């Protein structure tokens, strides 16, 4: 999850994105919110921005009112529904006591 918050004249705005790493690839969990379903998923890259934070390129950023918990909850539900849920070989690995 990436969150950007900006303050302007006592008001805040917030933009969020949600990604997952699945099968060695970065997946944008909010891409269909921005109408990008038809296009193939781009090759995302992790880069350092001007503020020294890591950023993933080419992901959907969704504007959210920081005071609106329902809107944030809805975005979390959308991202959770978009996650890959197939079984992988990692499901078979266990930590031994």
Buried (B, 14 or more C-beta within 10 A) or exposed (E): EBEEEEEEEEEEEBBBBBBEEEEEEBBBBBBBBEEBEEEEEEEBEEEEEEEEEEBBEBBBBBEBEBEEEEBBEBBBEBBEEBEEEEEEEEEEEEEEE
